[in-house]
Structures are given as structure tokens and as C-alpha cells.
Amino acid sequence: SVCDGGTCQVVACGSESYSEPNKVDYRGCQTRTQKGYTCQSWSEQVPFEHSFTPARFAASGVGPHNYCRNPTRSDAGIWCFIIDGNGVERFDYCDAIGEERLQQDDLTVSGPVTVVSSDSRVVYPGITTVAPEPQGTSQP
């Protein structure tokens, strides 16, 4: 969300799908990097100053949000500046959440849901993740 003077607006993300191999067309909701860092908002200059502003790179999906994007058209894919790194790294690459991950978890997602996943590292924005019930337990 973006807040200005006590008024906040939620910046919506788009589809998790992409067609380009380097994901330049990714407009999904990923805000965590491959190493688990939180992404810095593209419209912020703290903790890292950068030139990838929404005014200059809007066509690349950069905006007042912290979703991973690929404004540099890097062959390595989507990335972001990080806010909780080790002080040495400024950025990290991201994996799209994507349909592939949902299929790997054997999930069908539609509407408001609670995701049951054995992988506690998976972050689905706006979706609650809970651990699955152990096999063979009965429900009351």
C-alpha cells in the first residue's frame, strides 16, 4: 500500500503469468526474493537510492509498490532492491509465485482461500498459509 498524509491506497498487482523467458512482462505479486529478503518499494529511495523510479520505468511495471520486476531486462529475471539485507547486498533476484508453484503444492485457488502448504517459506500475498493436517488424523 502507498500512504500519503494518512490516506492509503492499495496498489494492485496483476497476473502471475509471463511469456518472456527473462520475465520482463511479469506483473505479479512477489515481494520476497530468492534469499527471503523483503523488497524495497520502487518509489522509495531508502535504504538504497536508485534510478529505477516509476516515472522512468512505468512501462516495465515499476510503480509505487515493492513487487519484483525486471526493468533492466536482465537474463536472470525479476529482481528488487532489498530492505532487510545484510548491508552488503543491494538487490536480489525473485521467483514468480506463479501457477507453477500452486500446481506443485497440488492446490486449486479461486476466491478468498486458506492455502494448506507444507512449505512454510511460501508466501502467497493476501492468502493465509497453514500447515496440513497429519495423515491419518480424524476430524471431530
N, C-alpha and C positions, 0 to 999 in steps of 0.2 A: 504494500500500500504506500501511497505518497501522501504526506501530511503537510499542510501549509496553513499556519495560523489557526490551528485547532480543527481544521476541516481536512478530512482524509478521503481519498478516493482509492479504490482498489483497481490496480492495473491488471486487466485480464490477459491471460496467456492463451495461445491457440492450440492447434493440434500437435500431438506428439510425433506425427509422421513427418518424414522428409524424403526427398527424392535424390538429392545431390550426395555423392559419396563423402564430401567434406562437411556436410550438414549446414551449408550456408543458408539453406531455406528452412532450417529448424526454427519454429516459433512456439515451442513447448514451454513447460513449466519448471524445468530442472533448475534448482537454486543451490545444489550441492555439487562439489567437484568429485573427481575420481578418488581423491585422497580424503574426502569427507569435509572439506572446508566449506564455509558459507560464502556465497558470492556477494561482492560489493555491488551496490546499485550503480548502474551505468551513469546516472545523473549526479552521482556524488564524486567528490574529489578526495575523500578521506576514507580509509587511510592512505590510498595511493592516488596521486594526481595522474591523469591520463588525458589523451586527446580523443578518446572514443565516446564522444558525447552524443546524446540523442539528436542534437541539431545537425551534427555532421554525418551520423551513421544511421539515421532513422530507417533508411531503405534496407539495412542489414538486420532490422528487428531490435536495434538498440533503443531503449526508451527509459522512462522513469521507473525502472524495475531492476531486479537482480537476477533475471533469468539468463542462463547460459546462451551465448550466441557466438557467431563466427564472423565478426566484421572484417577480419584480416584475410579471410578466405584460406586459412591455414589448412594444409592437408591433414593435420592431426584432428580437426573437427572443432566442435564447440568448446568454449572456454569462458572464463570470467576472472576478474580481479578478485582477490580473496580478502576477507576482513578478519579472519581468525587464524592466520597462518603463523609460521614460526619466526617471522621477522625477516627472513631471508627471501622466501618465495613471494612474488607479487601476484602471480596468477597460477591457475591450474586448469587442466582440461576436464571436461564433463562428459558423462554418458547421457544420452537421451533416455528419459524414463521409458517412453515408447511402448507400443503394443507388444514388442518382442519380450520385454520384461514381464508384462502382465500375462502373456501366454506361458512363459517359463514358470510362473507361480500358479499355473492352472486356475486362473481367475477369469471371470466374466464380469466386467464393470459397466454398470449403467445406473445413472441417477445417484443419489446420496447412498454411499455404501460404507461398510467397515471391511477393510481388507484383512484377511487372515493370512499371515505370512510367517514362515519360519526364519526369514532373514530380517532381523531387526534393523539392519542397516538400510533397508529400502525405505525411501521417503516418497510417498505419494502426496503431493500438495493438496490440502483440503480433505484428505481421507484419513480416517483413524486406522492405525495398523495394530492388530492384536496377534498374540501367539496362538497357534492352532491347539485344539484340544488333543491330548494324547490319545493314540489309537486304543480302542477297546474300553474307553470310559463310557459310562452310561449317563444320559441326561435325566434329571428328576422329572 
